[in-house]
Amino acid sequence: MSVFRSNRTPIALAITLALSHFPLAHAQTDSRLPADPESVPTVIVSASALGVVGDDMITPVTSIGGNELVRVRESTLGETLNRQPGISSSQFGAGASRPIIRGMDGPRVKILSDGAEIQDASTISPDHAVAFEPMLAERIEVLRGPSALAYGGGAVGGTINIIDRKIPTAIPVNGLEGSAELRANSVAREKAGAFEVTGGAGSFAFHAEGVKREADAYKVGKGWSEGRTVDGSFKDTDTGSVGLSWIGANGYLGLAYTKERTSYGIPGHSHEFEGCHPHGATLHCGEHEEEEGHDHDHEHEEGAIPTVKLDSNRWDLRGEYRAPVAGITKVRLRASLTDYQHDELEGAEVATSFRNKAHDVRVEAEHAPLGGWRGVVGVQTTKRDFVADGEEAYVPATITKKNAVYVTEEYKLQDWRFEAGARHEWQDITVNQAGLRDHDVSGTSVAVGAVWKFAPEYSLRASLSRAHRLPTAEELYANGVHMATSTYEIGNQDLDKETSNNVDLTLRKYAGATTFSLSAFHNKVDNYIYARTLDNFEGFQLIEYAQRDATFTGLEGEVKHKFSPAFEATVFGDYVRARFDSAGGDRNLPRIPAARLGTRVDGNLGQLHGQVEFYRVNKQDKVADFEGATPGYNMLNVGTHYTLRLGGMPAQIYARLNNLTNELAYSHTSFIKNSAPLPGRNVTAGVRVSF
């Protein structure tokens, strides 16, 4: 399973060739090495339409980049962000994991690649992977709450913007720059390598990058009744991208092509209930002789773990033109075209295939200050052509079109910064199945907020928003068995739009020896769309999408104190409570993250950095009907890294030991928590070289 099987993929060969140019004869220390930033405290937030500094955002924002991102990256986006306050993941084995923000997931969390939506099938089901490789990210931004109206009113949980390098925006100072990285992990015998290189001269720049990853099934903590290893939890990935840009004095225009091929297993998948079907509001799981619609083209191998073969082809077009005409300071373009497919294999045969052809185009203009107000006006259009075929094609073929206009404005007055925004979008879903009707709906979202720097080093920020989320094709038209989540899903064509009424308050101390950020939120959602359980048979559930008012309330934050230039400690935590408002029946929403509280100690001795982290995830017993409680667990992690020069080039050698006590831990947010506990004790080690 070597990373360097060059005869298998061109990406593996490219990594080998890139690394072969790095002379690693001996390590040299250099006092001129730059400081090793543990975070990116002052950064322009790209996901903000106005390009606002993080300290001035009206809602909480997390920006992870530099050496910190190198050390916390995992094989999926969800696990990479899982330890940030207010963020958890929908962990589905090793192959698929999507971020959950403040208890909201799926279509309520928008995932972007430098401002353009990532078009895959991850919002449809938690066993579908996000089509992005974390090792290729330069920075990851997380905006909590529904205020990022430039990207959709439906993102009521938040927006994640992944900044990459695939389209150059400047000519490298020395004509050529890049990096290469090798890493390994013990728990799944994972091996991974990545490279990226940017070069240019005159007005043109090019970029190339690639990742190769191979990992076996991972091991869990001690005491699991099912054994030591999660069967089918392997993951293999090949990702590569090439880009070309024209760069002028007033802007740039670039095009990039990205190819991803990923193969991973689906743990916990069982065909025991594949013959189950509804009789009205009840399940029937008995045998029906020669019943139409329940035949299958092939026999399932006993104990076989289904495999997903993901193939994504994506084109990105990005551009910016500064001062095109009087009164307009900048025009910005983001567009993407995606041809995505993944097949779910039973043995060597394709059982179900999902295809998604989509495009996303957004054009926005920033105007010069008018009466003290600076703002951005934009338009966006998206189209998704989705088709599923096979025995688990529980969603019919649909075409979803969205068009939107939006505006965001800011005003500064002494120690105050005010922001207001609005977005209106139209959605048209065409369904290709007899007996189902097309669905047209529109929604308007608005947000206002302010940041008040009321004292030196202190700020208070508050936001109010009212956002509409429009129902998805899956919520409207689903009808069939979904074995990955052990459900039979029934859509509801009468669903109306959700209305999220959100209040967000954050108190910050952003300078000095002690810094902190403490946030509280209250989100009342009218007509919240959820999967209502109608019947249950031995853990297999009949669900129908329905609407009911719900409220999400929570806290999140961290407090950091620097005892000396070499030593600092952090306390962090989060809590969310989600309940339906009306009495009668179940009051708790399913799969809501448990409360978490922890501490982290960092030490810096010149070029050597060390970290010890401990946190407690509480028991989650505020559960929905037919949902079991999840025990709490403790997690102890230790990490270190060393910055140096290898062959005259800046480098970082890092290692971390996760789950030091080999705790058996279950994620309450996972559909397959009992079939795929979290990884046991494991070591990740790697080296990254820049030039």
Helices and strands as residue ranges (DSSP letters): H 10-19, E 27-28, G 54-56, E 61-65, H 66-72, H 77-81, E 87-89, E 99-101, G 106-108, E 109-113, E 116-117, G 134-136, E 137-144, G 149-151, E 158-164, E 176-185, E 190-201, E 204-215, E 235-248, E 251-265, E 277-279, E 282-284, E 307-325, E 328-346, E 349-370, E 373-390, E 398-413, E 416-431, E 439-455, E 458-469, H 473-477, E 479-482, G 483-485, E 487-490, E 498-509, E 514-537, E 540-564, E 567-580, E 596-605, E 608-617, E 633-646, E 649-658, E 682-690
